[in-house]
Amino acid sequence: MGEDETSAGKNNRIMKTHMPEPASPADLRPRKEQTIVPPRTLPMLSVWLRDLIISLAISAFIIVFLYQPVKVEGTSMMPSLDDQERIFVNKYVYRLEPIQRGDIIVFRYPRGLAKSVIKRVIGLGGDRIRIEGGEVFVNGQALEEDYVPPAYSDQRSYPEMVVPSHGYFVLGDHRTMSNDSRDFGPVDVGFIYGKAVFGYWPMDKMGRVR
């Protein structure tokens, strides 16, 4: 009898040890599963593509309507512009302001419209132009031309003429190498499509065209 009581007492103690404790209210709430959010690469790519398209559209607008990159071929505008020099031509500026004496303009060659020519404006519509031994006179006054060094001047003469109201008298800075208004006459305003404004190549020539 005493042994049984001891065994029962032991069993009771073991049963008390293994009985689970009641769950707390916090343990009864449903648990949220953790998830991994992937990087938002698609929206970032869309923003990048949008910015690229906008940039290309702006660049195309500038090139088509405002500025056009061109390559100078020939030596008739040296030393202001060298052969193979790259420049930007502003195609819109003459809608906002008139062509002025001293501007370097790009126009379609009057004797062959398939090619373009670049020269400096010397005479405006109504000006009287004559050249004596290489010296240019505009309305009876000698024109100061610091852009024509002595090594690039010539002794050629040209009889006095009045520039038509719709035309411009143009010359190359390298007078001994230039085919210009001394040969093909004044340039009609309808042939002119831009003003040389900025050189970008080679690097040592980068800057405003003067």
MITOR-835323 format. One record per residue (C-alpha): residue in three letters; x, y, z. Coordinates in steps of 0.5 Angstrom, whole numbers, plus 500, padded with zeros to 3 digits. Example, Ala and Ser with C-alpha at 12.3 -4.5 7.8 and 13.67 -1.06 7.14 Angstrom:
2
Ala525491516
Ser527498514
END
This chain:
210
Met500500500
Gly506505502
Glu509503495
Asp503504491
Glu502511494
Thr509513493
Ser508511486
Ala502515485
Gly505521488
Lys511520483
Asn506520477
Asn502526480
Arg508530480
Ile510528473
Met503529470
Lys504536473
Thr511538470
His508536463
Met502540463
Pro502545458
Glu501552460
Pro495556458
Ala496560451
Ser496568452
Pro492572448
Ala498575444
Asp499568442
Leu492567440
Arg493573434
Pro494570427
Arg501572425
Lys503576419
Glu508572414
Gln514576412
Thr515578405
Ile521580401
Val519586396
Pro523586390
Pro527593388
Arg522597384
Thr527597377
Leu521598372
Pro519605375
Met526607375
Leu527604368
Ser521608365
Val523614368
Trp530614365
Leu527612358
Arg522618359
Asp528623360
Leu532620355
Ile526621350
Ile525628352
Ser532630351
Leu533627344
Ala527631342
Ile529637345
Ser536636341
Ala532634335
Phe528641335
Ile535645337
Ile538642331
Val532642326
Phe530649328
Leu535653331
Tyr542650330
Gln546646325
Pro553643326
Val557644319
Lys564643317
Val568648313
Glu571646307
Gly576650304
Thr581656306
Ser577662303
Met575664311
Met582663314
Pro584665319
Ser577666322
Leu575659320
Asp580654318
Asp579648313
Gln575642316
Glu573646322
Arg566645325
Ile562650327
Phe554651329
Val550655324
Asn544659327
Lys538658323
Tyr533662326
Val537668328
Tyr535672322
Arg528672324
Leu529676330
Glu534681328
Pro537683321
Ile543681318
Gln549686319
Arg555688316
Gly561683319
Asp556677320
Ile559671317
Ile553667314
Val552661310
Phe548661304
Arg546657298
Tyr551658292
Pro548662287
Arg551659281
Gly549652284
Leu544651289
Ala546644291
Lys552647295
Ser553652301
Val558657302
Ile560661308
Lys563668307
Arg563675311
Val558680310
Ile561687307
Gly555691304
Leu548691306
Gly542693301
Gly543700298
Asp551701300
Arg556703295
Ile561698295
Arg568699291
Ile575696292
Glu581699290
Gly588695290
Gly585690295
Glu582696300
Val575696301
Phe570702301
Val563702303
Asn559709302
Gly566712300
Gln569710307
Ala575705307
Leu573699311
Glu577697317
Glu578690317
Asp582687322
Tyr580680321
Val584680314
Pro591680316
Pro596682311
Ala598675309
Tyr591674307
Ser590680303
Asp590681295
Gln591687290
Arg585686287
Ser580692285
Tyr572692284
Pro568697280
Glu563701285
Met556698285
Val550699289
Val548693293
Pro541691291
Ser536692297
His534685297
Gly542683297
Tyr548683301
Phe556684298
Val560678301
Leu567677301
Gly572671304
Asp577673309
His582670305
Arg582674299
Thr587671295
Met583664296
Ser576666296
Asn570666290
Asp565671293
Ser561677291
Arg567680286
Asp566674282
Phe558672283
Gly555679285
Pro551680291
Val547674294
Asp540675295
Val537674302
Gly533668299
Phe539664299
Ile541666306
Tyr539661311
Gly544662317
Lys549665321
Ala556662324
Val556663331
Phe560658335
Gly566653333
Tyr566647337
Trp572643333
Pro578643334
Met578644341
Asp583650341
Lys578654336
Met572653341
Gly568659342
Arg564664339
Val565666331
Arg568673330
END
